Amino acid sequence: MSDINSELNHLQSGHPLFYKSAQAVISIQGPDARDFLQRMSTNDLAKLTKDHPLATSFTNNKGGMIDHCLIFADEPANFVLVSSHCHAQTLIDWIEQYHFVEDFVVADLSQQSTAYFVVTTNTQNYAKAAQYWQGILGDLAVKFYISFNPPENALPIDKNSFETFRVAALMPASPQEINASYMPQNINLQAFIAENKGCYVGQEVIAKARIYQKRVKTLCGASFCLEDYARLSPHLKVMSTDHQSGTITSIAPHFLADLANALVIMENAKEIQASCLTRAKLATIR
């Protein structure tokens, strides 16, 4: 059994943690692969190089999330995607819907390749690593990297510990937050939407929603007292201390006082930024 407080102390001391992920690994190889990925996802993959992997989102024609991936450029025409899903077929099936005459091949590499999450405060040692997410654990700035080889000096953690740190850092995951019900901007993935690129599937809907949407959904972190934390469950409706209502999507398996214990999709948050509610305590459970 993991000791979440010891692991947090390990992280606070500047030592990395790593978690063996079950996320699917997919390859796309062929001369048309880069152009296809550029047309299909939200980020500008012109910036993608062998030394600079990029995270990007794939959305449906209504702007809803299909997947959020970290893309590695192994070679000019060879790309490896670490999916947010455990099963590669989710993204592969969606890609094949739009794969007509382009010259590339898609393959599931999940049996041959394992993705590891590295959680660290010491970013200097990972200057060229594949960053997937960054967040705050209390006063501690942390980054989540994806690697196919965990660092030798890192402490292994189990799924429950990783999920606890993920929730505290407000990282969306599949299927809790990364699903067709939400657009990227609803779940803190707006940083991976490039404003200077051409159309991709869902682009027009996403752009209009960011400007005109009246009932904005925003992913926030919520800190509960221990008594209320013990009563939490997914899809529970909650009310914040400033009377914002929302729905729980993820719950941290371990309780850490003064950190986000759950992720909540807040409703009608037109004037609220996600960071404004990360430390809010939800006083009432309904």
Number of C-alpha atoms within 10 A of each C-alpha: 7 13 10 20 13 10 19 16 11 16 20 18 12 12 17 25 23 25 21 20 16 16 20 24 26 23 22 22 19 15 15 16 20 21 13 18 20 18 17 21 27 30 25 20 21 11 9 17 15 14 13 15 24 23 26 28 24 25 26 19 13 16 23 22 23 24 25 28 24 20 26 21 21 15 11 14 15 18 21 22 24 27 24 25 22 16 16 20 14 15 20 16 12 15 16 11 8 12 14 8 7 13 12 17 15 18 14 18 16 18 8 7 14 17 21 20 24 26 26 25 20 17 18 8 9 13 11 12 16 21 22 21 18 17 17 17 18 14 8 13 15 21 21 26 21 23 18 11 14 19 14 8 10 17 17 18 17 14 14 15 21 24 19 22 28 25 27 27 25 28 22 24 19 16 14 14 23 23 20 16 12 20 29 29 19 23 24 18 20 16 13 18 20 14 12 8 15 11 13 20 19 20 22 13 15 21 14 10 16 15 8 10 13 12 12 18 22 26 30 29 30 26 25 23 15 12 8 13 17 10 9 19 14 14 14 14 18 22 17 18 12 11 11 15 18 24 18 23 21 26 24 22 17 18 20 19 12 16 25 31 28 27 30 32 26 27 15 16 19 15 7 15 13 18 14 10 22 23 17 19 20 23 16 14 13 6
